[in-house]
Every structure is written in structure tokens, then in C-alpha cells.
Amino acid sequence: MAAAAAAVPGPGPGPAEAAAPGEEAAGAGPQGPSPARLARLPLARVKALVKADPDVTLASQEAVFVLARATELFVETIAKDAYVYAQQGKRKTLQRKDLGMGACSVLALAKGCCNGGFFHLSGGAEIIMDLFFLSPKMGEKNFYQRLQ
Amino acid sequence: MAERPEDLNLPNAVITRIIKEALPDGVNISKEARSAISRAASVFVLYATSCANNFAMKGKRKTLNAGDVLSAMEEMEFQRFVAPLKESLEVYRREQKGKKEARKDKDKKADSEEQDKSREEDNDDDDERMEEEEPNDEEEVDN
């Protein structure tokens, strides 16, 4: 019964790991599933991802903030969807296999992404994630086309 | 060997915290699942950026703004994010405004104090001012 509750968060050694004090909601509002609060993800890291796109000239600070918040909502959504599948498997630990199927949001992401048919994929979350690391440079968008 | 964009990952600890808060108590997540979600999150940012950028270009703008990101969410079939995002944006704007005004007040105070007080005071004010200036309001992402 080694359902290793070893979800011990590793000491993630990111440089800008914790959200900078200035970015956390001072006295945040109601503690709901997605309270209207400030971002927990460090804006600097999100900005780095935005800059990775060669087509992007400038992004306002607000845009980066909204992206960070959206990403948090995205993570929450995936986690909750995955939980449903884990429950069906009578498990209390989410595993990678729970993600592929439950991630309809990820599929929508894969399928939809702007210009509809930007790329299409047939394998769910796993493929997106593997591709992410196959691409030599973030700038090369042709890795999307390789799929078609 | 392809360069792995390791530094484009989002911090593990924060991702883990977000996941845990979204789940009921007692539920855990395997390291692999967590890592997969983290990568998916990075990918999400990339796609959302690209999508938002299309809207900016349509509007003949060179700067991505918050509205573009919101439009991207709809385009990506994440309409249900739009309302909570708008709320968060309001909170953020208010806070930014608050910071700006606090800084203006501090500057005014610091100026008048500098004229009256001694060096020691100056040093204190300088320290305070440095902290205030770190979150650069006008800063934009520049390629």
C-alpha cells in the first residue's frame, strides 16, 4: 500500500521562487477557490516566458499579471480535473496518468489556440509537454507544424 | 542536443502550493504529475501569449495589454477564467495606484525632511526609497 504520500514538495531551487512580498495580496479578500487576489507566480518568470516569443514586441505589466493569474487558474483547473480521475481509481494521490484524460482544458488549449488549427494534436497533455522540450528554441514555432 | 528551456519553468514550490490549495485536504500529488502540470503551465503561458499577441496585432498595437490576454482566454476556450481575471485585475490596479501614491507621498516627505534633518535621516530615507522603487511601475517587457 505504498501510496507514497511523498508529495513532499522538493525544495524547488528557483531564483525567484516565492512570490515577492509586494505581489501577494495584502489582506486578501474572501478565501474562495479563486479569490480575487494578486498573483502567486512570480511576474518575472512569467515575463521571461512572454519574452521568449519573438513576435511579441512589448507587454504591459498588467498583461503579464493577467497571464500569471490565468496560469494559476489553469493549474487549479487541471488539478481538480485530475482529482476526479484519481477518485475514480480510488486513489488519494494524483498521478501523471490522471492528467491526460481529465485535461480537457489542456486539449482545448491544444486544439483551439488562436488561428484555430494552429496545430492539432492527438494524444493529450503528454504530447504538448514532450514537444515543449523537443523544441530547440522557444522562438521556433514550426515545431507546431511538424504535428500536421 | 537541444537546449532545454529549464529556466522557463515556473517555480516548483509555488505550483505545488497552488495545486494543494485547489485540492481537498489529504490529497497528494506525485512528483511526476506535479512536474507535468508545471510544464503544462509554462506551455499555457506561451500559447496564451501568442494568442494575445494576435489580438494586439489585429488592433495594430505593438504592446500586449490585459484586454488582449482576456480575449486570448476566450479564444482558447477558457471563458470561465474571464470573470475572475477581471476581478483580480481590478485589485491589482488599485494596488498599483496605492503604491504610486504612497511613493509620491514618501518622496514629498523625504524631500522636506532632507532639507531639515541630518545625514543619518537621509540614509534611512534612501533605504526606504530604494525598497519602494523596486517594483517598477512603468516597466514594460521589451524584446
HADDOCK unambig.tbl for C-alpha pairs under 7 A between the chains (distance, minus, plus):
assign (segid A and resid 5 and name CA) (segid B and resid 28 and name CA) 6.27 0.50 0.50
assign (segid A and resid 7 and name CA) (segid B and resid 28 and name CA) 5.70 0.50 0.50
assign (segid A and resid 7 and name CA) (segid B and resid 29 and name CA) 5.40 0.50 0.50
assign (segid A and resid 7 and name CA) (segid B and resid 30 and name CA) 5.50 0.50 0.50
assign (segid A and resid 7 and name CA) (segid B and resid 31 and name CA) 6.31 0.50 0.50
assign (segid A and resid 9 and name CA) (segid B and resid 13 and name CA) 6.35 0.50 0.50
assign (segid A and resid 9 and name CA) (segid B and resid 16 and name CA) 6.60 0.50 0.50
assign (segid A and resid 12 and name CA) (segid B and resid 11 and name CA) 6.37 0.50 0.50
assign (segid A and resid 12 and name CA) (segid B and resid 12 and name CA) 5.07 0.50 0.50
assign (segid A and resid 12 and name CA) (segid B and resid 13 and name CA) 5.59 0.50 0.50
assign (segid A and resid 14 and name CA) (segid B and resid 11 and name CA) 5.46 0.50 0.50
assign (segid A and resid 17 and name CA) (segid B and resid 11 and name CA) 5.35 0.50 0.50
assign (segid A and resid 18 and name CA) (segid B and resid 14 and name CA) 6.69 0.50 0.50
assign (segid A and resid 33 and name CA) (segid B and resid 22 and name CA) 6.75 0.50 0.50
assign (segid A and resid 36 and name CA) (segid B and resid 84 and name CA) 6.48 0.50 0.50
assign (segid A and resid 36 and name CA) (segid B and resid 87 and name CA) 5.60 0.50 0.50
assign (segid A and resid 36 and name CA) (segid B and resid 88 and name CA) 4.53 0.50 0.50
assign (segid A and resid 36 and name CA) (segid B and resid 91 and name CA) 7.00 0.50 0.50
assign (segid A and resid 37 and name CA) (segid B and resid 88 and name CA) 5.56 0.50 0.50
assign (segid A and resid 37 and name CA) (segid B and resid 91 and name CA) 6.86 0.50 0.50
assign (segid A and resid 38 and name CA) (segid B and resid 88 and name CA) 6.43 0.50 0.50
assign (segid A and resid 38 and name CA) (segid B and resid 92 and name CA) 6.36 0.50 0.50
assign (segid A and resid 40 and name CA) (segid B and resid 14 and name CA) 6.87 0.50 0.50
assign (segid A and resid 41 and name CA) (segid B and resid 14 and name CA) 6.46 0.50 0.50
assign (segid A and resid 45 and name CA) (segid B and resid 10 and name CA) 6.53 0.50 0.50
assign (segid A and resid 47 and name CA) (segid B and resid 141 and name CA) 6.90 0.50 0.50
assign (segid A and resid 48 and name CA) (segid B and resid 8 and name CA) 6.83 0.50 0.50
assign (segid A and resid 49 and name CA) (segid B and resid 8 and name CA) 6.01 0.50 0.50
assign (segid A and resid 49 and name CA) (segid B and resid 45 and name CA) 6.83 0.50 0.50
assign (segid A and resid 49 and name CA) (segid B and resid 46 and name CA) 6.37 0.50 0.50
assign (segid A and resid 50 and name CA) (segid B and resid 46 and name CA) 6.55 0.50 0.50
assign (segid A and resid 50 and name CA) (segid B and resid 49 and name CA) 6.12 0.50 0.50
assign (segid A and resid 51 and name CA) (segid B and resid 143 and name CA) 6.18 0.50 0.50
assign (segid A and resid 56 and name CA) (segid B and resid 53 and name CA) 6.39 0.50 0.50
assign (segid A and resid 57 and name CA) (segid B and resid 62 and name CA) 5.91 0.50 0.50
assign (segid A and resid 57 and name CA) (segid B and resid 63 and name CA) 6.39 0.50 0.50
assign (segid A and resid 57 and name CA) (segid B and resid 142 and name CA) 6.33 0.50 0.50
assign (segid A and resid 57 and name CA) (segid B and resid 143 and name CA) 5.68 0.50 0.50
assign (segid A and resid 58 and name CA) (segid B and resid 62 and name CA) 6.29 0.50 0.50
assign (segid A and resid 58 and name CA) (segid B and resid 63 and name CA) 4.54 0.50 0.50
assign (segid A and resid 58 and name CA) (segid B and resid 64 and name CA) 6.11 0.50 0.50
assign (segid A and resid 58 and name CA) (segid B and resid 140 and name CA) 6.48 0.50 0.50
assign (segid A and resid 58 and name CA) (segid B and resid 141 and name CA) 5.12 0.50 0.50
assign (segid A and resid 58 and name CA) (segid B and resid 142 and name CA) 5.12 0.50 0.50
assign (segid A and resid 58 and name CA) (segid B and resid 143 and name CA) 6.69 0.50 0.50
assign (segid A and resid 59 and name CA) (segid B and resid 63 and name CA) 5.04 0.50 0.50
assign (segid A and resid 59 and name CA) (segid B and resid 64 and name CA) 4.34 0.50 0.50
assign (segid A and resid 59 and name CA) (segid B and resid 65 and name CA) 6.26 0.50 0.50
assign (segid A and resid 59 and name CA) (segid B and resid 140 and name CA) 5.94 0.50 0.50
assign (segid A and resid 59 and name CA) (segid B and resid 141 and name CA) 5.16 0.50 0.50
assign (segid A and resid 60 and name CA) (segid B and resid 63 and name CA) 6.47 0.50 0.50
assign (segid A and resid 60 and name CA) (segid B and resid 64 and name CA) 5.91 0.50 0.50
assign (segid A and resid 60 and name CA) (segid B and resid 65 and name CA) 5.41 0.50 0.50
assign (segid A and resid 60 and name CA) (segid B and resid 140 and name CA) 5.27 0.50 0.50
assign (segid A and resid 60 and name CA) (segid B and resid 141 and name CA) 6.71 0.50 0.50
assign (segid A and resid 61 and name CA) (segid B and resid 139 and name CA) 6.88 0.50 0.50
assign (segid A and resid 61 and name CA) (segid B and resid 140 and name CA) 5.89 0.50 0.50
assign (segid A and resid 62 and name CA) (segid B and resid 65 and name CA) 6.59 0.50 0.50
assign (segid A and resid 62 and name CA) (segid B and resid 66 and name CA) 5.50 0.50 0.50
assign (segid A and resid 63 and name CA) (segid B and resid 64 and name CA) 6.37 0.50 0.50
assign (segid A and resid 63 and name CA) (segid B and resid 65 and name CA) 4.82 0.50 0.50
assign (segid A and resid 63 and name CA) (segid B and resid 66 and name CA) 4.06 0.50 0.50
assign (segid A and resid 63 and name CA) (segid B and resid 69 and name CA) 6.35 0.50 0.50
assign (segid A and resid 66 and name CA) (segid B and resid 66 and name CA) 6.26 0.50 0.50
assign (segid A and resid 66 and name CA) (segid B and resid 69 and name CA) 6.89 0.50 0.50
assign (segid A and resid 66 and name CA) (segid B and resid 85 and name CA) 6.52 0.50 0.50
assign (segid A and resid 66 and name CA) (segid B and resid 89 and name CA) 6.74 0.50 0.50
assign (segid A and resid 67 and name CA) (segid B and resid 45 and name CA) 6.66 0.50 0.50
assign (segid A and resid 67 and name CA) (segid B and resid 69 and name CA) 6.71 0.50 0.50
assign (segid A and resid 69 and name CA) (segid B and resid 85 and name CA) 6.83 0.50 0.50
assign (segid A and resid 70 and name CA) (segid B and resid 81 and name CA) 6.85 0.50 0.50
assign (segid A and resid 70 and name CA) (segid B and resid 85 and name CA) 6.81 0.50 0.50
assign (segid A and resid 71 and name CA) (segid B and resid 41 and name CA) 6.08 0.50 0.50
assign (segid A and resid 71 and name CA) (segid B and resid 44 and name CA) 6.79 0.50 0.50
assign (segid A and resid 71 and name CA) (segid B and resid 45 and name CA) 6.65 0.50 0.50
assign (segid A and resid 72 and name CA) (segid B and resid 18 and name CA) 6.93 0.50 0.50
assign (segid A and resid 75 and name CA) (segid B and resid 19 and name CA) 6.64 0.50 0.50
assign (segid A and resid 75 and name CA) (segid B and resid 37 and name CA) 6.81 0.50 0.50
assign (segid A and resid 75 and name CA) (segid B and resid 41 and name CA) 6.53 0.50 0.50
assign (segid A and resid 76 and name CA) (segid B and resid 18 and name CA) 6.60 0.50 0.50
assign (segid A and resid 76 and name CA) (segid B and resid 19 and name CA) 5.83 0.50 0.50
assign (segid A and resid 76 and name CA) (segid B and resid 22 and name CA) 5.44 0.50 0.50
assign (segid A and resid 79 and name CA) (segid B and resid 19 and name CA) 5.93 0.50 0.50
assign (segid A and resid 79 and name CA) (segid B and resid 22 and name CA) 6.87 0.50 0.50
assign (segid A and resid 80 and name CA) (segid B and resid 22 and name CA) 6.62 0.50 0.50
assign (segid A and resid 80 and name CA) (segid B and resid 23 and name CA) 6.44 0.50 0.50
assign (segid A and resid 92 and name CA) (segid B and resid 27 and name CA) 4.97 0.50 0.50
assign (segid A and resid 92 and name CA) (segid B and resid 28 and name CA) 6.19 0.50 0.50
assign (segid A and resid 93 and name CA) (segid B and resid 27 and name CA) 5.74 0.50 0.50
assign (segid A and resid 93 and name CA) (segid B and resid 28 and name CA) 4.45 0.50 0.50
assign (segid A and resid 93 and name CA) (segid B and resid 29 and name CA) 4.96 0.50 0.50
assign (segid A and resid 93 and name CA) (segid B and resid 30 and name CA) 6.42 0.50 0.50
assign (segid A and resid 94 and name CA) (segid B and resid 28 and name CA) 6.11 0.50 0.50
assign (segid A and resid 94 and name CA) (segid B and resid 29 and name CA) 4.44 0.50 0.50
assign (segid A and resid 94 and name CA) (segid B and resid 30 and name CA) 5.93 0.50 0.50
assign (segid A and resid 94 and name CA) (segid B and resid 33 and name CA) 6.74 0.50 0.50
assign (segid A and resid 95 and name CA) (segid B and resid 29 and name CA) 6.34 0.50 0.50
assign (segid A and resid 95 and name CA) (segid B and resid 30 and name CA) 5.43 0.50 0.50
assign (segid A and resid 95 and name CA) (segid B and resid 32 and name CA) 7.00 0.50 0.50
assign (segid A and resid 95 and name CA) (segid B and resid 33 and name CA) 5.14 0.50 0.50
assign (segid A and resid 96 and name CA) (segid B and resid 32 and name CA) 5.94 0.50 0.50
assign (segid A and resid 96 and name CA) (segid B and resid 33 and name CA) 4.16 0.50 0.50
assign (segid A and resid 108 and name CA) (segid B and resid 76 and name CA) 6.67 0.50 0.50
assign (segid A and resid 108 and name CA) (segid B and resid 77 and name CA) 6.43 0.50 0.50
assign (segid A and resid 109 and name CA) (segid B and resid 76 and name CA) 5.60 0.50 0.50
assign (segid A and resid 112 and name CA) (segid B and resid 76 and name CA) 5.35 0.50 0.50
assign (segid A and resid 113 and name CA) (segid B and resid 47 and name CA) 6.61 0.50 0.50
assign (segid A and resid 113 and name CA) (segid B and resid 51 and name CA) 6.55 0.50 0.50
assign (segid A and resid 113 and name CA) (segid B and resid 75 and name CA) 6.89 0.50 0.50
assign (segid A and resid 113 and name CA) (segid B and resid 76 and name CA) 5.27 0.50 0.50
assign (segid A and resid 114 and name CA) (segid B and resid 51 and name CA) 5.01 0.50 0.50
assign (segid A and resid 114 and name CA) (segid B and resid 75 and name CA) 6.25 0.50 0.50
assign (segid A and resid 114 and name CA) (segid B and resid 76 and name CA) 6.81 0.50 0.50
assign (segid A and resid 129 and name CA) (segid B and resid 39 and name CA) 6.17 0.50 0.50
assign (segid A and resid 129 and name CA) (segid B and resid 40 and name CA) 6.05 0.50 0.50
assign (segid A and resid 133 and name CA) (segid B and resid 4 and name CA) 6.04 0.50 0.50
assign (segid A and resid 134 and name CA) (segid B and resid 2 and name CA) 6.93 0.50 0.50
assign (segid A and resid 136 and name CA) (segid B and resid 2 and name CA) 4.70 0.50 0.50
assign (segid A and resid 136 and name CA) (segid B and resid 3 and name CA) 5.52 0.50 0.50
